[in-house]
Amino acid sequence: MQDILIVNGTLVNEGRQFEADLLLRNGRIEQIGSGLTAPANAEVIDAADCLVLPGMIDDQVHFREPGFPQKADMASESRAALAGGISSIMDMPNTHPQTLSLDALQAKYDLAEGRCRTNYAFYLGASNNNLSQIQALQPGVTCGIKVFMGASTGNMLVDNPDVLQQIFANAGVLIATHCEDTPSIERNEQHAREQFGEEIPMSQHPLIRSREACMKSSALAIELAQQHDARLHVLHITTAEELNRFSDGPLSEKRITAEACVHHLYFSDADYERRGSLIKCNPAIKTAADREAILRAVMDNRIDVIGTDHAPHTLQEKDNHYFNAPAGLPLVQDALPSLFEHVHNGKMSVETLVQKTSHSVAECFAVQERGYLREGYWGDVVIMDTNNPYEVKREQVLAKVGWSPFEGETFRSRVITTLVNGQIAYHKGHFPDQVCGQRLAFQA
C-alpha cells in the first residue's frame, strides 16, 4: 500500500472543523496534525479549500447481486458509490436467491470479495419461514436482520404475528425494518382503482402507500422492540407523525433508532408531476411539510442515520403505468452532494451531516474502526469541494441502469476524492484499477 499524505484541508470530525494534515500508512490513519512531513515515495494530495471527511457509511443499498445483472452488480454500483463519497455499504437481502439463510449470506460475501470497491456488509433477510436461521445467527456475521413489515417481493413479507414475536424475541443483532402496513395499502389501491381504473397517476403513490400505513407499521415495530428489549432500527422515515415516536437522547443510550434517506430529504410530492415514476419508491416521498420535519429531526437527533436506499431499476421497467412501474431509485452517486445542499441552504450543519452519515452509522451498527477520522482507524476518507457546482447529466451516471432521479439538478458541492482503506479509490472521475473494499467488521 502506498503512503498518502493529505495536506491543507479542513477536517470535519466529531463535532468540529479544524485545519490539519492526514497521513495514511498501511491502510490506516497513522497521524493527524499540522505540518506533517510526507514519507519517502508518499503521494501528496493537496486539499486546499476543501473539506476532509470520514467516508459515508451507507446503511441501506440494493446492489441487486445475485440475480439482477440487468439492473446492477457489486462492481458497477460500488463505483457509483465512491463518486458519491460512500466508502462502505450495507446491502439488502431481496436478491435472487434471497438472502434468507446463513449459506446465502456467505455466498454474497464471496461474491463481493475482490469486486466491491467499497467496504461491504450484508443483511440476513427475515421471512415467515426462516426463524431457525435467525436463531442460529452469530453476532459479527451480519450488519443486521432485515424485516419487511410491509409489502415486499417473493416471500420476504413477514406478516405472521407469531413469527414477528419470535424474531424480536430471538434476534441477537440489530433488526432493521421496512414499516408499511400491507392491508392499509391494499385498501388504498382498491380505492384508487375505483377512482382511476388502471391509469392511476403517480401523484397517488403517497396516498396509496399512505402515512397511515407507515404509522401503523412503525408503531407495531416499536411496540415489539420495547416488549422484547430488541435493538430496532427503523428505516426510511417519511412522515412527520412518526418522528414523535423517537427519542432525541444520546445515541449510546438508545435501543430504538431511526434512519432518513437522501431522496426523502430532497424531493416532495410536488415533484411527481415532473419526475413521475422516476421518484416512485417505497415508502413514498410525501409532502414538503414531512420533508422539513424530517430535516428538523436530523438536526435534533430524533433521526440518527442518513442512508440512500439505492435501489436501481431499468428505464424500461420504470416506463410503465402505476402498478407495473417498480419502486426504487439509483441514488449513491450523488449522495453527499445532495446532502450538502441542505448545508448550503442553512438547514443542516456540516458537523451534523458527518455525524449522521459516518459517526452515528458506525456507532449504531457497532462497526469496528471506521466512521471517524482517528489515528489507528481505517483510512476511509472523502475530500469535498463545497464550491464546485455540477449538473447531474444522464451521460455521466455510473449506475448500471444509466439514469438518475436528480437529472437536471445542480449541486453546489462535489466529491473530489474518496479513499478506502488508505488507498485512492476515486479521484476526479477516475477509478484506479485496484479494488480496495473489505468486509466490514462488527463488535460482537
Secondary structure per residue as TSV (DSSP state, phi and psi in degrees):
chain	resnum	aa	ss	phi	psi
A	1	M	-	360.0	136.0
A	2	Q	-	-80.8	138.6
A	3	D	-	-69.2	142.2
A	4	I	E	-132.2	133.2
A	5	L	E	-119.2	120.2
A	6	I	E	-99.1	122.2
A	7	V	E	-121.4	156.9
A	8	N	E	68.7	12.0
A	9	G	E	-91.6	165.5
A	10	T	E	-103.9	111.7
A	11	L	E	-78.9	139.9
A	12	V	E	-118.6	113.7
A	13	N	E	-161.3	131.4
A	14	E	T	51.2	46.6
A	15	G	T	85.4	9.3
A	16	R	E	-146.2	160.7
A	17	Q	E	-113.6	137.3
A	18	F	E	-158.0	150.4
A	19	E	E	-84.0	128.8
A	20	A	E	-165.4	162.3
A	21	D	E	-99.1	161.5
A	22	L	E	-135.7	119.4
A	23	L	E	-106.0	125.6
A	24	L	E	-114.8	126.3
A	25	R	E	-138.3	138.1
A	26	N	T	53.9	36.5
A	27	G	T	87.3	-7.3
A	28	R	E	-123.2	165.2
A	29	I	E	-80.2	111.6
A	30	E	E	-87.2	-37.2
A	31	Q	E	-152.5	140.9
A	32	I	E	-124.1	124.8
A	33	G	E	179.2	-179.8
A	34	S	S	-95.0	141.0
A	35	G	S	65.1	35.0
A	36	L	-	-68.1	147.0
A	37	T	-	-98.8	133.0
A	38	A	-	-72.5	131.4
A	39	P	-	-62.9	161.8
A	40	A	T	-57.2	135.7
A	41	N	T	69.3	10.5
A	42	A	-	-74.7	149.4
A	43	E	E	-88.7	130.9
A	44	V	E	-105.7	127.8
A	45	I	E	-111.7	120.1
A	46	D	E	-87.5	113.4
A	47	A	-	-104.7	30.1
A	48	A	T	-57.1	137.0
A	49	D	T	65.2	18.1
A	50	C	-	-124.0	160.7
A	51	L	E	-96.1	141.6
A	52	V	E	-114.2	117.7
A	53	L	E	-123.5	157.6
A	54	P	E	-67.0	144.7
A	55	G	-	-60.1	146.8
A	56	M	E	-68.3	136.5
A	57	I	E	-105.7	108.8
A	58	D	E	-89.5	112.9
A	59	D	E	-83.6	4.7
A	60	Q	E	-157.2	101.1
A	61	V	E	-135.3	159.3
A	62	H	-	-123.7	95.5
A	63	F	-	-87.7	1.7
A	64	R	-	66.7	14.3
A	65	E	T	-119.3	132.1
A	66	P	T	-82.9	160.5
A	67	G	T	114.3	-22.0
A	68	F	-	-132.8	62.4
A	69	P	T	-64.1	-21.9
A	70	Q	T	-72.1	-19.7
A	71	K	T	-96.7	-44.8
A	72	A	-	-173.3	164.4
A	73	D	-	-151.7	172.5
A	74	M	H	-64.3	-35.2
A	75	A	H	-69.5	-47.7
A	76	S	H	-67.2	-45.1
A	77	E	H	-76.0	-29.2
A	78	S	H	-70.8	-30.4
A	79	R	H	-63.0	-46.5
A	80	A	H	-61.1	-38.8
A	81	A	H	-63.1	-41.0
A	82	L	H	-58.9	-40.4
A	83	A	H	-66.0	-21.0
A	84	G	T	-96.0	7.2
A	85	G	T	85.4	16.6
A	86	I	E	-97.8	124.5
A	87	S	E	-106.0	-16.2
A	88	S	E	-143.9	144.9
A	89	I	E	-133.1	155.5
A	90	M	E	-124.5	117.2
A	91	D	E	-101.7	143.7
A	92	M	-	-84.2	161.2
A	93	P	S	-91.6	-1.3
A	94	N	-	-84.4	63.5
A	95	T	S	-104.9	-168.9
A	96	H	S	-133.9	108.2
A	97	P	S	-71.4	157.7
A	98	Q	-	-69.3	150.0
A	99	T	S	-87.1	74.7
A	100	L	-	-111.5	3.0
A	101	S	S	-135.8	161.8
A	102	L	H	-66.0	-31.6
A	103	D	H	-66.8	-42.7
A	104	A	H	-65.1	-36.1
A	105	L	H	-62.5	-46.3
A	106	Q	H	-64.8	-35.8
A	107	A	H	-61.6	-36.0
A	108	K	H	-69.2	-39.4
A	109	Y	H	-60.9	-39.3
A	110	D	H	-65.0	-39.1
A	111	L	H	-64.0	-35.7
A	112	A	H	-77.2	-29.5
A	113	E	T	-61.0	124.7
A	114	G	T	79.7	-0.9
A	115	R	T	-123.6	-33.9
A	116	C	-	-82.5	119.6
A	117	R	S	-79.0	-20.6
A	118	T	S	-93.8	166.2
A	119	N	E	-67.7	158.4
A	120	Y	E	-149.4	151.3
A	121	A	E	-149.1	162.3
A	122	F	E	-133.0	140.6
A	123	Y	-	-80.5	145.9
A	124	L	E	-87.8	130.2
A	125	G	E	-83.2	154.8
A	126	A	-	-109.0	148.5
A	127	S	-	-142.5	-180.0
A	128	N	T	-71.7	-6.7
A	129	N	T	-127.8	8.9
A	130	N	-	-124.0	33.1
A	131	L	H	-59.2	-34.4
A	132	S	H	-63.5	-34.4
A	133	Q	H	-69.4	-39.3
A	134	I	H	-64.6	-40.8
A	135	Q	H	-67.8	-29.5
A	136	A	H	-85.0	-7.7
A	137	L	-	-68.4	131.7
A	138	Q	-	-100.0	141.1
A	139	P	T	-56.0	143.8
A	140	G	T	95.0	-14.5
A	141	V	S	-82.2	-29.7
A	142	T	-	-139.7	162.3
A	143	C	S	-76.1	-22.0
A	144	G	-	169.5	177.9
A	145	I	E	-105.6	123.6
A	146	K	E	-94.2	123.4
A	147	V	E	-117.0	117.8
A	148	F	E	-86.3	99.0
A	149	M	E	-94.2	48.1
A	150	G	S	-174.8	-179.6
A	151	A	-	-57.9	136.7
A	152	S	-	-149.1	176.0
A	153	T	S	-86.0	154.2
A	154	G	T	59.9	-137.9
A	155	N	T	-106.2	29.0
A	156	M	-	-93.2	2.6
A	157	L	B	-80.1	119.1
A	158	V	-	-97.9	101.0
A	159	D	-	-123.4	8.1
A	160	N	-	-86.2	114.4
A	161	P	H	-57.9	-37.5
A	162	D	H	-66.9	-38.9
A	163	V	H	-66.1	-43.1
A	164	L	H	-57.6	-44.3
A	165	Q	H	-58.3	-44.6
A	166	Q	H	-67.6	-37.3
A	167	I	H	-61.9	-49.2
A	168	F	H	-68.0	-28.3
A	169	A	H	-78.5	-27.1
A	170	N	H	-110.9	-10.6
A	171	A	-	-66.8	124.8
A	172	G	S	-94.8	2.7
A	173	V	S	-134.3	177.2
A	174	L	-	-58.1	138.0
A	175	I	E	-104.2	122.4
A	176	A	E	-107.1	126.9
A	177	T	E	-117.3	140.1
A	178	H	E	-97.1	114.3
A	179	C	E	-109.9	103.4
A	180	E	-	-148.0	137.7
A	181	D	-	-87.2	114.2
A	182	T	H	-62.6	-46.2
A	183	P	H	-57.9	-37.7
A	184	S	H	-62.9	-43.2
A	185	I	H	-63.7	-42.3
A	186	E	H	-64.1	-38.5
A	187	R	H	-64.4	-40.9
A	188	N	H	-66.6	-36.8
A	189	E	H	-62.3	-43.7
A	190	Q	H	-63.6	-40.5
A	191	H	H	-63.3	-41.3
A	192	A	H	-66.4	-38.2
A	193	R	H	-63.6	-39.8
A	194	E	H	-64.2	-30.0
A	195	Q	H	-87.2	-39.3
A	196	F	H	-119.0	-8.3
A	197	G	T	72.8	-142.4
A	198	E	T	-87.9	-11.3
A	199	E	-	-93.0	62.5
A	200	I	-	-78.8	127.5
A	201	P	-	-64.5	146.0
A	202	M	G	-61.3	-23.4
A	203	S	G	-65.3	-14.2
A	204	Q	G	-81.2	-9.4
A	205	H	H	-57.3	-46.7
A	206	P	H	-70.7	-11.3
A	207	L	H	-89.3	-31.2
A	208	I	H	-76.7	-53.9
A	209	R	S	-86.2	72.3
A	210	S	-	-79.4	165.8
A	211	R	H	-63.1	-35.4
A	212	E	H	-64.0	-38.2
A	213	A	H	-63.1	-40.4
A	214	C	H	-66.7	-47.3
A	215	M	H	-63.7	-42.4
A	216	K	H	-64.4	-42.1
A	217	S	H	-72.5	-43.6
A	218	S	H	-66.8	-33.3
A	219	A	H	-62.6	-40.5
A	220	L	H	-64.4	-44.6
A	221	A	H	-60.1	-43.5
A	222	I	H	-66.6	-40.0
A	223	E	H	-60.8	-44.5
A	224	L	H	-65.0	-41.4
A	225	A	H	-63.8	-42.1
A	226	Q	H	-67.3	-38.5
A	227	Q	H	-62.5	-39.3
A	228	H	H	-107.4	5.6
A	229	D	T	52.1	42.0
A	230	A	-	-84.8	154.2
A	231	R	-	-86.2	108.7
A	232	L	E	-114.3	136.1
A	233	H	E	-127.3	110.0
A	234	V	E	-89.6	120.5
A	235	L	-	-85.2	157.0
A	236	H	-	34.5	69.3
A	237	I	-	-67.3	136.1
A	238	T	-	-128.2	-5.0
A	239	T	-	-122.8	148.6
A	240	A	H	-64.4	-36.1
A	241	E	H	-63.7	-38.8
A	242	E	H	-63.0	-28.5
A	243	L	H	-61.7	-26.9
A	244	N	T	-68.1	-12.5
A	245	R	T	-87.9	-3.8
A	246	F	S	-113.6	144.5
A	247	S	-	-79.7	150.4
A	248	D	-	-101.1	16.7
A	249	G	S	-78.0	-179.2
A	250	P	-	-61.3	140.6
A	251	L	G	-59.0	-36.4
A	252	S	G	-62.5	-18.5
A	253	E	G	-101.4	2.4
A	254	K	-	-96.3	138.8
A	255	R	S	-102.5	-15.0
A	256	I	E	-125.8	122.4
A	257	T	E	-126.1	169.1
A	258	A	E	-138.1	150.6
A	259	E	E	-121.4	144.2
A	260	A	E	-115.9	156.7
A	261	C	E	-116.0	155.1
A	262	V	H	-59.0	-37.8
A	263	H	H	-75.0	-32.4
A	264	H	H	-72.1	-21.2
A	265	L	H	-86.3	-11.5
A	266	Y	H	-111.3	-48.1
A	267	F	-	-94.4	167.2
A	268	S	-	-140.6	177.2
A	269	D	G	-64.0	-16.5
A	270	A	G	-66.7	-18.3
A	271	D	G	-85.1	-9.2
A	272	Y	H	-62.6	-36.3
A	273	E	H	-60.7	-37.3
A	274	R	H	-89.5	-37.5
A	275	R	H	-100.9	-23.1
A	276	G	G	56.4	-133.5
A	277	S	G	-66.6	-15.6
A	278	L	G	-66.7	-18.5
A	279	I	G	-115.1	17.7
A	280	K	-	-74.0	120.1
A	281	C	-	-149.4	162.5
A	282	N	S	-121.4	128.2
A	283	P	S	-67.0	160.5
A	284	A	-	-73.4	149.4
A	285	I	-	-64.1	130.3
A	286	K	-	-113.8	-142.5
A	287	T	-	-82.5	165.0
A	288	A	H	-61.9	-33.8
A	289	A	H	-65.7	-38.7
A	290	D	H	-63.5	-45.2
A	291	R	H	-56.9	-46.6
A	292	E	H	-66.5	-36.0
A	293	A	H	-65.5	-39.1
A	294	I	H	-66.9	-41.1
A	295	L	H	-59.8	-42.3
A	296	R	H	-64.4	-37.3
A	297	A	H	-68.7	-29.5
A	298	V	H	-61.9	-44.4
A	299	M	H	-72.2	-32.1
A	300	D	T	-99.0	10.9
A	301	N	T	75.5	15.7
A	302	R	S	-76.4	-31.6
A	303	I	S	-95.4	126.3
A	304	D	-	-97.8	-29.0
A	305	V	E	-139.4	144.9
A	306	I	E	-116.6	127.0
A	307	G	E	-126.4	-169.2
A	308	T	-	-111.6	-35.7
A	309	D	-	55.2	39.3
A	310	H	B	-52.7	118.2
A	311	A	-	-145.9	80.8
A	312	P	-	-76.0	142.9
A	313	H	-	-131.8	156.1
A	314	T	-	-72.3	157.2
A	315	L	H	-61.9	-35.1
A	316	Q	H	-61.7	-40.4
A	317	E	H	-67.6	-41.0
A	318	K	H	-68.8	-26.9
A	319	D	S	-82.0	67.3
A	320	N	S	-143.4	168.0
A	321	H	-	-71.6	175.3
A	322	Y	G	-51.3	-52.3
A	323	F	G	-73.5	-21.2
A	324	N	G	-97.0	-11.9
A	325	A	S	-83.3	117.8
A	326	P	-	-70.6	158.6
A	327	A	-	-94.5	133.5
A	328	G	-	141.0	147.1
A	329	L	B	-132.9	145.3
A	330	P	-	-82.1	124.0
A	331	L	-	-135.3	-15.6
A	332	V	G	-65.3	-32.3
A	333	Q	G	-63.6	-29.3
A	334	D	G	-113.6	26.1
A	335	A	H	-60.7	-65.9
A	336	L	H	-66.2	-41.9
A	337	P	H	-57.7	-39.8
A	338	S	H	-67.4	-37.4
A	339	L	H	-68.7	-34.0
A	340	F	H	-66.4	-18.4
A	341	E	H	-60.3	-35.1
A	342	H	H	-68.2	-30.9
A	343	V	H	-68.0	-48.3
A	344	H	H	-59.1	-34.7
A	345	N	T	-86.5	2.5
A	346	G	T	75.3	16.5
A	347	K	S	-94.7	-13.7
A	348	M	S	-151.4	139.1
A	349	S	-	-82.6	153.7
A	350	V	H	-67.3	-29.9
A	351	E	H	-65.4	-39.8
A	352	T	H	-67.5	-40.7
A	353	L	H	-54.8	-47.9
A	354	V	H	-65.6	-39.3
A	355	Q	I	-58.4	-46.1
A	356	K	I	-80.2	-24.5
A	357	T	I	-99.7	-13.6
A	358	S	I	-132.4	-69.7
A	359	H	I	-55.1	-54.2
A	360	S	H	-68.6	-30.6
A	361	V	H	-65.1	-45.1
A	362	A	H	-60.7	-41.6
A	363	E	H	-71.9	-42.1
A	364	C	H	-59.9	-41.8
A	365	F	H	-100.9	3.1
A	366	A	T	57.6	43.7
A	367	V	B	-73.5	132.6
A	368	Q	T	-81.3	127.9
A	369	E	T	56.8	37.8
A	370	R	-	-144.3	168.2
A	371	G	S	92.6	-3.4
A	372	Y	S	-139.7	156.5
A	373	L	-	-91.9	93.2
A	374	R	-	-135.6	141.2
A	375	E	T	-61.1	130.6
A	376	G	T	96.0	-17.7
A	377	Y	S	-79.6	159.6
A	378	W	B	-60.8	146.1
A	379	G	-	-85.5	67.8
A	380	D	-	-97.5	107.0
A	381	V	E	-138.9	143.2
A	382	V	E	-125.8	137.0
A	383	I	E	-108.6	120.3
A	384	M	E	-113.4	131.5
A	385	D	E	-100.2	112.5
A	386	T	T	-88.9	8.6
A	387	N	T	-135.1	53.0
A	388	N	-	-147.0	75.4
A	389	P	-	-66.5	153.1
A	390	Y	E	-149.6	149.6
A	391	E	E	-96.8	135.1
A	392	V	-	-75.3	117.4
A	393	K	-	-122.1	143.4
A	394	R	G	-59.1	-38.0
A	395	E	G	-68.3	-12.0
A	396	Q	G	-102.5	1.0
A	397	V	-	-70.7	131.6
A	398	L	-	-95.7	-23.1
A	399	A	S	-57.5	145.1
A	400	K	T	-60.0	-30.5
A	401	V	T	-72.4	-16.7
A	402	G	-	77.1	22.1
A	403	W	-	-146.6	164.5
A	404	S	-	-141.7	141.6
A	405	P	T	-68.0	-14.3
A	406	F	T	-90.0	3.1
A	407	E	T	-53.3	132.7
A	408	G	T	91.6	-14.9
A	409	E	-	-79.6	147.2
A	410	T	E	-111.8	123.2
A	411	F	E	-103.8	139.3
A	412	R	S	-86.2	-9.9
A	413	S	-	-121.3	154.2
A	414	R	E	-140.1	139.3
A	415	V	E	-76.0	123.0
A	416	I	E	-92.1	-47.6
A	417	T	E	-143.4	139.5
A	418	T	E	-124.9	124.7
A	419	L	E	-108.1	137.9
A	420	V	E	-125.6	123.6
A	421	N	T	52.7	43.7
A	422	G	T	77.0	8.2
A	423	Q	E	-124.8	149.3
A	424	I	E	-71.7	116.9
A	425	A	E	-103.8	-22.3
A	426	Y	E	-151.9	136.5
A	427	H	E	-153.2	112.6
A	428	K	T	49.4	48.9
A	429	G	T	87.8	-0.2
A	430	H	B	-116.3	148.2
A	431	F	-	-123.8	115.3
A	432	P	-	-58.0	158.1
A	433	D	S	-65.9	-33.7
A	434	Q	S	-70.2	147.0
A	435	V	-	-98.6	121.7
A	436	C	-	-100.4	-12.0
A	437	G	-	-67.7	147.1
A	438	Q	-	-129.7	161.3
A	439	R	B	-68.7	130.2
A	440	L	-	-67.9	143.1
A	441	A	-	-107.0	143.3
A	442	F	B	-123.3	143.8
A	443	Q	-	-70.2	130.2
A	444	A	-	-71.1	360.0
